[in-house]
Amino acid sequence: MSRSAHPAGPRHADVLPEGHYSAPPADLNALDAKVWAQTVGRNDDGVVTVGGIPVTRLAEEFGTPAYVLDEADFRARARAWRTAFGPDADVFYAGKAFLSRAVVRWLNEEGLNLDVCSGGELATALSAGMPAERIAFHGNNKSVAEIHRAIEAGVGRIVLDSFQEIVRVAHTAQSLGKRQKVQIRITVGVEAHTHEFIATAHEDQKFGIPLAGGQAAEAVRRALQLDGLELIGIHSHIGSQIFDMSGFEVAAHRVVGLLKDIRDEHGVELPEIDLGGGLGIAYTSDDDPREPHEIAKALTEIVTRECESARLRTPRISVEPGRAIVGPTAFTLYEVGTVKQLDGLRTYVSVDGGMSDNIRTALYDAEYSVVLVSRASDAQPMLARVVGKHCESGDIVVKDAFLPADLAPGDLIAVPATGAYCRSMASNYNHVLRPPVVAVRDGAARVIVRRETEEDLLRLDVG
């Protein structure tokens, strides 16, 4: 623990977490473009706007807390990924980051495919008109009913995650008189530099079939023998919120090595390779994510180089950005309820949401930014911890941030980069109602996922 005096003054704590900011930002009213959606700015009154609409108006019309999503930004990011990889590759939006029927329609219109990992996500995709052949179905424990529905609907690919699933999908496809296109998800033994809970390619975890010990090779052998399956490629996903491309390079090397072994043993060159998603975004000004065109260039060069070395035809590449598209497009709008100054420690700012609308801080120790958005302030910075209204000491939204010392109940603050995994992982803890998702575009706002009501809660309680 650092024992140095805090730069904001003695009343704001002389004990700071290791690695915390050494000084407050120069301008508490500034909006770092790295962490905010493209149309976010401040108007002449100092109020933050998105799509030309002041957040004060959004709060009056839709209430708080609320997820506010910049539709123009979402579409621009989707197009950037599609353009970066071009017509000879496939971009599958990872629906687990955030999915709604409006989002499905945007993806369809922007020419992206969709990756789903549950029956509910599949139902959402189909109900919103996403062509089934542009859907990939993931998951480490797909039920027979989910597999049946996916094959019956005609999904473009199912990603096989276990030996049991190889048989399960093959049997279901045969019973429906179909031959299902599949990929096999393998774990390549890459230790991604990310949080333990979102690293997915080391051997000791639940996803995929290990490359080590010949298990992946055996899975390929079985899949090639079954009439109900058409094996089209290998899938690898090394983790989430990754900035370093070296992990992808090692993964591609090992996946291409498997493709070479498949060709040598079975005389088959599989036509596709899916390198998953997991590319990081900026949650704070310290984060430095890569642009889609940089990622596309790097991945294409890696796969091409490895295939040339192995004397293989370069397969069609697929990627699965989710967070990288939707994460920066949204922020969560809160109203301040209480401001509690603890002498010698810090100031606790309580908002009208919390871990029920953003569990990531408690779950992953995730870091976020936060800004006063209902007005500008010239007050001195204070070290604050933004917390929620739940009966948990771990109910933290932003662990450590600088906010104006004149922050008061009734002010609006916003946490940017909450488009991914916040609404998707939201809960009803303490029977708190989940917030709405409000889409903003060109001066107009509309609800795309409505706020829950007490009637919604009680409707499920049949007691």
C-alpha positions in Angstrom: 0.0 0.0 0.0 1.2 3.5 -0.8 1.6 5.8 2.2 2.2 9.0 0.2 -0.2 11.9 0.7 -2.9 12.1 -1.8 -2.6 15.0 -4.4 -6.2 16.0 -3.9 -5.5 16.9 -0.3 -5.4 15.2 3.1 -9.1 14.8 3.5 -9.2 12.6 0.4 -6.9 9.8 1.8 -3.3 9.3 2.3 -3.6 5.6 1.7 -4.1 4.6 -1.9 -4.4 1.3 -3.7 -1.1 0.1 -5.2 -0.9 1.2 -8.8 -3.5 3.9 -8.5 -3.3 7.2 -10.3 -0.4 9.4 -9.1 -2.3 12.6 -9.8 -5.9 13.6 -10.8 -6.6 14.5 -14.4 -5.8 18.0 -15.5 -9.5 18.6 -16.5 -12.3 16.8 -14.7 -14.7 18.0 -17.4 -12.8 16.4 -20.3 -14.2 13.5 -22.2 -11.5 11.1 -23.4 -12.5 10.0 -26.9 -10.9 6.6 -26.3 -13.6 5.6 -23.7 -16.6 7.5 -25.0 -18.9 6.9 -28.0 -18.3 9.0 -31.1 -21.2 11.4 -30.7 -20.6 12.2 -27.0 -19.6 15.8 -26.1 -20.5 18.7 -23.9 -22.8 21.5 -24.9 -22.3 25.2 -24.0 -24.1 24.7 -20.7 -21.6 22.0 -19.7 -24.1 19.2 -20.0 -22.9 16.0 -21.7 -24.8 15.2 -24.9 -25.0 12.0 -27.0 -26.4 12.1 -30.5 -27.2 15.7 -29.9 -29.4 15.0 -26.9 -28.5 16.2 -23.4 -28.2 13.5 -20.8 -30.5 15.6 -18.5 -33.3 15.2 -21.0 -32.6 11.4 -21.3 -32.8 11.1 -17.5 -36.1 13.0 -17.4 -37.6 10.9 -20.2 -36.3 7.5 -19.4 -35.1 7.6 -15.8 -32.0 6.4 -14.2 -30.1 4.2 -14.1 -30.1 3.6 -17.9 -27.8 2.2 -20.5 -27.5 4.8 -23.3 -26.3 3.4 -26.6 -25.0 5.4 -29.5 -26.5 3.6 -32.5 -24.4 5.6 -35.1 -21.2 4.6 -33.2 -22.3 0.9 -33.1 -22.9 0.9 -36.8 -19.6 2.6 -37.5 -17.6 0.1 -35.5 -19.4 -2.8 -37.1 -18.6 -1.4 -40.6 -15.0 -0.8 -39.5 -14.6 -4.5 -38.7 -16.4 -5.7 -41.8 -14.3 -3.4 -44.0 -11.0 -4.3 -42.2 -11.3 -8.0 -42.9 -12.9 -7.6 -46.3 -14.9 -10.1 -48.4 -12.5 -13.0 -48.0 -13.0 -13.3 -44.2 -16.0 -13.5 -41.9 -16.9 -11.3 -38.9 -19.2 -12.8 -36.4 -20.5 -10.4 -33.7 -20.3 -12.2 -30.3 -23.9 -11.9 -29.1 -23.0 -12.6 -25.5 -21.5 -9.1 -25.2 -25.0 -7.6 -25.7 -27.9 -8.8 -27.8 -31.3 -7.4 -28.6 -33.5 -7.6 -31.6 -32.6 -4.0 -32.6 -28.9 -5.0 -32.4 -29.6 -8.1 -34.6 -31.2 -5.9 -37.2 -28.3 -3.4 -37.2 -25.8 -6.3 -37.6 -27.9 -7.7 -40.5 -28.0 -4.4 -42.2 -24.2 -3.8 -41.8 -23.4 -7.2 -43.2 -22.0 -8.9 -40.1 -22.7 -12.5 -39.0 -23.7 -13.5 -35.5 -22.3 -15.8 -32.9 -24.8 -17.1 -30.3 -24.2 -19.4 -27.3 -27.6 -20.3 -25.9 -31.1 -21.1 -27.0 -32.2 -17.6 -25.9 -29.6 -15.9 -28.0 -30.6 -18.0 -31.0 -34.3 -17.2 -30.5 -33.5 -13.5 -30.3 -31.4 -13.7 -33.5 -34.1 -15.7 -35.5 -37.0 -13.5 -34.2 -35.2 -10.4 -35.5 -34.6 -11.8 -38.9 -30.9 -12.8 -38.9 -30.5 -15.4 -41.7 -29.8 -18.7 -40.0 -26.9 -19.5 -42.4 -25.1 -16.4 -41.0 -25.4 -17.7 -37.4 -22.7 -19.7 -35.5 -23.8 -21.6 -32.4 -21.3 -21.8 -29.6 -21.4 -23.1 -26.0 -19.7 -25.7 -23.9 -22.9 -27.6 -22.9 -25.5 -27.2 -25.6 -28.7 -29.2 -24.8 -30.2 -31.7 -27.2 -33.1 -29.3 -27.6 -30.9 -26.4 -28.4 -28.9 -28.4 -30.9 -32.1 -29.7 -32.5 -33.5 -26.1 -32.9 -30.2 -24.8 -34.3 -29.9 -27.6 -36.9 -33.6 -27.4 -37.8 -33.3 -23.6 -38.3 -30.3 -24.1 -40.6 -27.5 -22.4 -38.6 -24.4 -21.9 -40.7 -22.1 -23.7 -38.2 -22.0 -25.3 -34.8 -18.8 -25.1 -32.8 -18.2 -28.5 -31.2 -16.8 -28.3 -27.7 -16.5 -31.9 -26.4 -16.4 -35.5 -27.6 -20.0 -35.9 -26.4 -21.1 -33.0 -28.5 -19.6 -34.5 -31.6 -21.9 -37.5 -31.3 -24.8 -35.4 -30.1 -24.8 -33.0 -33.1 -24.1 -35.8 -35.6 -27.0 -37.9 -34.3 -29.4 -34.9 -34.2 -28.4 -33.9 -37.8 -29.0 -37.4 -39.1 -32.4 -37.6 -37.4 -33.4 -34.4 -39.2 -32.0 -35.7 -42.5 -29.3 -33.0 -42.6 -25.5 -32.7 -42.7 -24.4 -30.0 -40.3 -21.4 -27.8 -40.9 -19.2 -27.8 -37.8 -15.9 -26.5 -36.4 -14.0 -28.0 -33.5 -13.0 -25.7 -30.7 -9.6 -26.6 -29.4 -7.6 -25.2 -26.5 -4.1 -24.5 -27.7 -2.3 -24.0 -24.4 -1.8 -20.2 -24.7 -1.8 -18.3 -21.4 -3.5 -15.0 -22.4 -2.5 -11.9 -20.4 -5.9 -11.2 -19.0 -8.0 -12.0 -15.9 -8.1 -15.6 -14.8 -11.9 -15.8 -15.3 -11.8 -14.7 -18.9 -8.7 -16.5 -20.1 -10.0 -19.4 -22.2 -7.1 -21.2 -24.0 -5.0 -22.7 -21.2 -5.6 -26.4 -20.6 -7.2 -26.2 -17.2 -10.6 -24.7 -18.0 -14.0 -25.8 -19.3 -13.9 -24.7 -22.9 -12.8 -26.7 -25.9 -10.8 -29.9 -26.6 -7.1 -29.8 -25.6 -4.6 -29.9 -28.4 -2.2 -31.6 -26.0 -2.2 -35.4 -25.7 -3.7 -35.9 -29.2 -7.2 -35.2 -28.0 -7.9 -32.6 -30.7 -6.6 -34.9 -33.4 -8.9 -37.6 -32.1 -11.8 -35.3 -32.1 -11.1 -34.4 -35.8 -10.8 -38.1 -36.7 -14.2 -38.8 -35.2 -15.9 -35.8 -36.8 -14.6 -36.7 -40.2 -16.1 -40.2 -39.9 -19.7 -39.2 -39.0 -22.1 -38.8 -41.9 -24.2 -36.1 -40.1 -21.2 -33.7 -39.8 -19.3 -31.6 -42.3 -16.1 -30.5 -40.6 -15.2 -27.1 -42.1 -12.5 -25.8 -39.7 -10.9 -25.4 -36.4 -11.8 -22.8 -33.8 -9.6 -21.2 -31.2 -10.4 -18.5 -28.6 -7.6 -17.4 -26.2 -9.5 -15.0 -23.9 -11.0 -11.6 -23.5 -9.9 -8.0 -23.1 -6.5 -8.7 -24.8 -4.2 -6.0 -26.1 -1.1 -8.1 -27.0 -1.2 -9.9 -30.3 1.6 -12.4 -29.4 -1.0 -14.8 -27.9 -2.8 -14.9 -31.3 0.5 -15.6 -33.0 1.2 -18.6 -30.8 -2.4 -19.8 -31.2 -2.3 -19.5 -35.0 1.0 -21.4 -35.1 -0.5 -24.3 -33.2 -3.8 -24.3 -35.0 -2.0 -24.4 -38.4 0.1 -27.2 -37.1 -3.0 -29.2 -36.4 -4.3 -28.4 -39.9 -1.1 -29.7 -41.4 -1.4 -32.9 -39.4 -5.0 -33.3 -40.6 -3.9 -33.0 -44.2 -1.1 -35.4 -43.7 -3.2 -38.0 -41.9 -6.6 -37.7 -43.6 -5.8 -36.0 -46.9 -8.1 -33.1 -46.1 -7.3 -29.4 -46.0 -10.0 -27.8 -43.8 -11.1 -24.5 -45.4 -11.6 -22.3 -42.4 -9.9 -21.1 -39.2 -11.7 -19.1 -36.5 -9.4 -17.2 -34.2 -12.3 -16.0 -31.9 -12.5 -12.6 -30.4 -11.4 -11.1 -27.2 -9.7 -7.9 -28.4 -9.6 -5.3 -25.7 -11.2 -1.8 -25.5 -10.4 1.3 -23.5 -12.1 1.4 -20.2 -9.8 4.1 -18.9 -7.4 6.6 -20.5 -4.5 4.2 -19.7 -5.8 1.5 -22.1 -4.6 1.5 -25.7 -6.6 -0.8 -27.9 -5.8 -1.5 -31.5 -7.9 -0.4 -34.4 -9.8 -3.1 -36.5 -7.6 -2.5 -39.6 -4.5 -3.1 -37.4 -5.9 -6.3 -36.0 -7.0 -7.6 -39.4 -3.6 -6.9 -40.9 -1.8 -8.6 -38.0 -4.0 -11.7 -37.9 -4.0 -12.1 -41.7 -0.3 -11.9 -41.9 0.2 -14.4 -39.0 -2.1 -17.0 -40.6 -0.7 -16.5 -44.1 2.9 -16.8 -42.8 2.1 -19.9 -40.8 0.3 -21.6 -43.7 3.1 -20.8 -46.2 5.6 -22.4 -43.8 3.4 -25.5 -43.5 2.7 -25.5 -47.3 -1.0 -25.2 -46.8 -3.6 -23.2 -48.6 -4.5 -20.2 -46.5 -7.9 -20.9 -45.0 -10.7 -18.4 -44.7 -10.4 -16.5 -41.4 -13.2 -15.8 -39.0 -13.1 -13.5 -36.0 -15.7 -12.8 -33.3 -15.6 -9.2 -32.0 -18.3 -8.5 -29.4 -17.0 -6.2 -26.8 -14.8 -4.4 -29.4 -17.9 -3.3 -31.3 -20.6 -2.7 -28.6 -18.4 -1.9 -25.5 -17.4 1.7 -26.3 -20.8 2.5 -27.8 -22.7 2.8 -24.5 -22.5 4.4 -21.1 -24.5 3.9 -17.9 -26.3 7.0 -16.6 -26.8 7.2 -12.9 -28.2 9.7 -10.4 -26.1 10.4 -7.3 -28.0 9.6 -4.1 -25.5 10.2 -1.3 -22.0 11.6 -0.9 -20.3 10.2 2.2 -16.9 11.6 3.1 -14.8 9.3 5.3 -12.0 11.3 7.0 -8.6 10.0 6.1 -10.0 7.5 3.6 -12.0 8.5 0.6 -15.4 9.8 -0.5 -18.1 7.3 -1.2 -20.6 8.3 -4.0 -23.7 6.1 -4.0 -25.8 5.9 -7.1 -29.2 4.4 -7.9 -27.8 1.3 -9.6 -24.8 -0.9 -8.8 -23.6 -4.5 -9.1 -27.0 -5.5 -10.5 -26.3 -3.4 -13.6 -22.5 -3.8 -13.7 -21.1 -6.9 -12.0 -17.8 -6.7 -13.7 -16.0 -4.6 -11.1 -16.9 -7.2 -8.4 -16.4 -10.2 -10.6 -13.2 -9.3 -12.5 -11.9 -6.3 -10.5 -12.6 -4.3 -13.7 -11.6 -0.7 -14.0 -13.9 2.1 -15.3 -13.9 5.8 -15.8 -16.6 8.1 -14.4 -17.6 11.7 -15.2 -20.0 14.3 -13.8 -22.3 14.8 -16.8 -25.3 17.0 -15.8 -23.1 20.1 -15.5 -19.5 21.2 -15.7 -17.5 21.9 -12.5 -14.5 24.0 -11.5 -14.2 22.4 -8.1 -11.1 20.6 -6.9 -10.8 16.9 -7.5 -11.6 14.4 -4.8 -10.8 10.7 -4.7 -14.1 8.9 -4.9 -15.4 5.4 -5.0 -18.6 5.0 -6.9 -20.8 2.4 -5.2 -24.3 1.0 -5.7 -27.4 0.6 -3.5 -27.1 -3.2 -2.8 -26.5 -4.9 0.5 -22.9 -5.9 -0.4 -19.7 -4.2 0.6 -18.4 -5.4 -2.8 -21.1 -3.4 -4.6 -18.6 -1.2 -6.4 -19.1 0.4 -9.8 -15.8 2.4 -10.1 -13.2 1.5 -7.5 -11.1 4.7 -7.6 -11.8 7.8 -9.6 -11.5 11.6 -9.3 -14.7 13.5 -9.3 -15.4 17.2 -8.5 -15.4 18.0 -4.8 -18.8 19.8 -5.1 -20.6 16.7 -6.3 -24.0 16.5 -4.7 -27.1 14.4 -4.5 -29.2 14.8 -7.6 -26.2 15.2 -9.9 -25.9 12.8 -12.9 -22.7 10.9 -13.4 -21.9 8.5 -16.3 -19.7 5.4 -16.6 -18.5 5.0 -20.2 -17.7 1.7 -22.1 -20.5 -0.3 -20.5 -22.0 -1.6 -23.7 -20.5 -5.0 -23.3 -21.5 -7.5 -20.6 -23.2 -5.0 -18.3 -26.8 -5.5 -19.5 -26.0 -9.1 -20.5 -24.9 -10.0 -17.0 -27.4 -7.8 -15.2 -29.4 -9.3 -12.3 -32.3 -8.7 -10.0 -30.2 -8.8 -6.9 -32.2 -7.3 -4.0 -35.1 -7.3 -6.4 -33.7 -4.3 -8.1 -35.2 -3.7 -11.5 -32.9 -4.0 -14.5 -32.3 -0.7 -16.4 -33.5 0.0 -19.9 -31.3 0.3 -23.0 -31.9 3.6 -24.8 -30.6 3.9 -28.3 -29.8 7.4 -29.5 -29.2 8.5 -33.1 -29.4 11.8 -34.9 -31.2 13.7 -32.2 -33.8 11.0 -31.5 -33.9 8.5 -28.6 -35.9 5.3 -28.3 -36.0 2.4 -25.9 -34.8 -0.9 -27.4 -34.9 -2.9 -24.2 -37.4 -1.5 -21.7 -36.9 -1.0 -18.0 -38.2 -3.9 -15.9 -41.2 -3.2 -13.7 -42.4 -4.7 -10.4 -45.1 -6.4 -12.4 -42.3 -8.2 -14.4 -40.8 -9.5 -11.1 -44.1 -10.6 -9.6 -45.2 -12.3 -12.8 -42.5 -14.9 -12.4 -43.2 -15.4 -8.7 -46.0 -18.0 -8.8 -45.8 -18.6 -5.0 
